[in-house]
Structures are given as structure tokens and as C-alpha cells.
């Protein structure tokens, strides 16, 4: 989903780990995105792979056009969670 003219509000620290399924190491960041519309301010929390984030050279306060991928995961226990990822965003400043 393409989201235009969104503000990078906050960039989290790098978090790393190893996938228990694949054994592959990973690094990611949490990003808080913000916008304003006729109802006021809105926010969305998304994850981004750290290598992708570094290649984008975006910083807090930047306006960007960002592609978001939304996935919902349902577990056998009945727990449901959303996974929102930044993919291939472009700096529009």
C-alpha cells in the first residue's frame, strides 16, 4: 500500500536476533509514522529491516512516500497480531 506525504516521527534503536525457525540472524527498527487529516493527527507503528532503513537515508522529521505491507497472523492459541512493514520507501524531500 503506497502512503504519500507521511512524516517519520520517531526512529527506534536497532533490535537484533536469530530466527528460531531458520537460524538466520536479523536486525530491524521500529518506526513511528505520522500524518494529519481532517480528523486531526494519526499515527502508525511499523517495522523495517535495518539494512533497508540504512539504504533509505531517512531521518526523523523527513516527509516520505512509503510502501507499507500489512499482514495479519493468527496463531493456534487464538492470538491475532498485525505485522506492518516498510518496504521500498522513497524520500520525497
N, C-alpha and C positions, 0 to 999 in steps of 0.2 A: 504494500500500500504506500503510495507516494504522499508524503506530508510536506507541504511547502511553507516557507517562511516561519519556521519553528525556531525557538531560541534554546540554545544549550544553557540551561540554568545551573546545573551542577555536574561535576565530573568526579566520580568516586575513585578511590585508590585501586590499584591493581590487585586482583584476587587470583590465586593460582591453586591448582590441584591436579590430581590424576584421576581419570575416569575409571571407576571400578569395573566397567563393562569392557572397555577397550584397552585399558592400561596406558592410554595416551595422555601426556601432560597437556594442560590448557591454562590460559590466562584470560581474564575478562575484566571489564569495568562496568559499574552501574552508572547510568546517565539519567539525569532528570531533565526532561524536555518541557518547555512551556509555551503557551500561546495565549492570545486574548481574542475574544469574540464578543458577540452581542450580549452574552450572559456573564461576562467577566473573564477572570483568569482560569486557565485549565492546565493541568499537568499530566504527564505520563512518565512512568519509570520504565526504562528499557535497559537491556544488556547489550554489550558489544564485545566481540573478541578483541583483545588488546592489540594484536597485530593490525587489525582493520582500523582501529581507532588511531594508532600511530600514523598510519598511511594517510589518514584524512587531514591531519594537522588542524583539527577544530579545537577551540578553547571555549571556556565559559564566557557567555555573553555573545558569541557568534550567532548569526542567523544562518540557517541552512535549509536545504531541501533534502529530506531524508526518506529513504525507503525503509519501511518497517515490515517485519514478518511477524504475524500473530499465530500462535499455536496454543491449543488447549490440550492439557494432558489429564487423563482420567486414570486413576490408579485403582487396583483391585479393592483396596480398602474403602473406596468411595470418595477419597480425597480428589478434588479437582483444582488444577492450577493453570494459570496463563503464563506463557513464555513469550515475551515481546523482545525482539532483536532488531538492532540497527544493522542494515545491510546496504552496502554501496551508496552511502550518502554523498552529496556534493555540496561543497561550500559555495554559497551564493553572495558572499560579501564582495 
